[in-house]
């Protein structure tokens, strides 16, 4: 079983952000939903594809399960400022968010 909370360091470096035109075309050829998104221009939010420099950061080695997240929310973790970034907490307070939508 995975260890809850095990973290790994992702080193600083370049990251390609967005979806390239060739990938959008491939997706639209393969999937009806992607074709509709392409027609409606939704992929425009992901373009132009570009490289950004990311600082080093820590991330969980294993994905959080729905059951783990539910337990966190039910234990009140969603209401604890320590689990939020400053901007995330400000947003939560501004919109009056008491719990996740889903």
URMOSUL-V860842 format. One record per pair of residues at least 24 apart in sequence whose C-alpha atoms are under 10 Angstrom apart, sorted by the first residue. I is the first residue (numbers start at 0). J is the second residue. If there is no record, write none. Layout:
BEGIN
i=I j=J
i=I j=J
END
This chain:
BEGIN
i=1 j=60
i=1 j=61
i=1 j=62
i=2 j=59
i=2 j=60
i=2 j=61
i=3 j=59
i=3 j=60
i=3 j=61
i=3 j=62
i=3 j=63
i=3 j=67
i=4 j=58
i=4 j=59
i=4 j=60
i=4 j=61
i=4 j=62
i=4 j=63
i=5 j=57
i=5 j=58
i=5 j=59
i=5 j=60
i=5 j=61
i=6 j=56
i=6 j=57
i=6 j=58
i=6 j=59
i=6 j=60
i=6 j=61
i=7 j=56
i=7 j=57
i=7 j=58
i=7 j=59
i=7 j=60
i=7 j=61
i=8 j=55
i=8 j=56
i=8 j=57
i=8 j=58
i=8 j=59
i=8 j=60
i=9 j=53
i=9 j=54
i=9 j=55
i=9 j=56
i=9 j=57
i=9 j=58
i=10 j=53
i=10 j=54
i=10 j=55
i=10 j=56
i=10 j=57
i=11 j=52
i=11 j=53
i=11 j=54
i=11 j=55
i=11 j=56
i=12 j=50
i=12 j=51
i=12 j=52
i=12 j=53
i=12 j=54
i=12 j=55
i=13 j=49
i=13 j=50
i=13 j=51
i=13 j=52
i=13 j=53
i=13 j=54
i=14 j=49
i=14 j=50
i=14 j=51
i=14 j=52
i=14 j=53
i=15 j=48
i=15 j=49
i=15 j=50
i=15 j=51
i=15 j=52
i=16 j=45
i=16 j=46
i=16 j=47
i=16 j=48
i=16 j=49
i=16 j=50
i=16 j=51
i=17 j=42
i=17 j=43
i=17 j=44
i=17 j=45
i=17 j=46
i=17 j=47
i=17 j=48
i=17 j=49
i=17 j=50
i=18 j=42
i=18 j=43
i=18 j=44
i=18 j=45
i=18 j=46
i=18 j=47
i=18 j=48
i=18 j=49
i=19 j=45
i=19 j=46
i=19 j=47
i=19 j=48
i=19 j=49
i=20 j=45
i=20 j=46
i=20 j=47
i=20 j=48
i=69 j=99
i=72 j=98
i=72 j=99
i=73 j=98
END
